[in-house]
Amino acid sequence: MQKMQSSVRGASLLADRRITMVAYKCIECQKEIKHDLVKKRVRCPYCGSKIVYKPRTTSTVVDAV
């Protein structure tokens, strides 16, 4: 039982790390905004724009040899 609790605790800590790593971008000034700032107020702290987005990661297609 204790082993299961520690694994659940470890998973929640991992989830917390993922949340803090999320970064948004402002559509107006293109500056990166940390998740903590967007969580409190959905406005860019630099220019005041109300539109922020999460940039997508680009994937690379590799041909198999």
C-alpha positions in Angstrom: 0.0 0.0 0.0 2.8 2.4 0.9 4.5 1.7 -2.4 1.4 2.6 -4.3 1.1 5.9 -2.4 4.6 6.9 -3.2 4.1 6.2 -6.9 1.0 8.3 -6.9 2.8 11.1 -5.1 5.6 10.9 -7.7 3.1 11.1 -10.5 1.5 14.2 -9.0 5.0 15.9 -8.7 5.7 15.1 -12.3 2.4 16.6 -13.3 3.2 19.8 -11.4 6.5 20.1 -13.2 4.8 19.8 -16.6 2.4 22.6 -15.6 5.2 25.0 -14.8 7.0 24.2 -18.0 4.0 25.4 -20.1 4.6 28.7 -21.8 2.2 30.8 -23.7 2.9 33.5 -26.3 1.2 36.8 -26.8 -0.4 37.3 -30.3 0.5 41.0 -30.3 4.1 41.3 -29.0 5.1 37.6 -29.4 6.7 37.5 -26.0 6.7 34.3 -23.9 4.4 34.3 -20.9 4.8 31.9 -18.0 1.9 29.7 -17.0 1.7 31.3 -13.6 0.9 34.7 -15.0 -1.8 33.4 -17.3 -3.4 31.4 -14.5 -4.0 34.6 -12.5 -5.1 36.8 -15.4 -5.5 36.1 -19.1 -3.7 39.2 -20.3 -0.2 39.8 -21.6 1.8 41.5 -18.8 3.9 43.3 -21.4 1.4 44.8 -23.8 -2.0 44.1 -22.2 -3.4 41.9 -25.1 -6.2 39.5 -24.1 -5.2 36.9 -26.7 -2.5 34.4 -25.7 -1.8 31.0 -27.2 0.3 27.9 -26.7 2.8 27.5 -29.5 2.9 24.0 -31.1 6.0 22.0 -31.3 7.2 21.3 -34.8 7.8 17.7 -35.7 10.3 16.4 -38.2 9.6 13.6 -40.6 12.5 11.1 -41.0 12.6 8.6 -43.7 13.5 5.0 -42.7 16.5 3.5 -44.3 
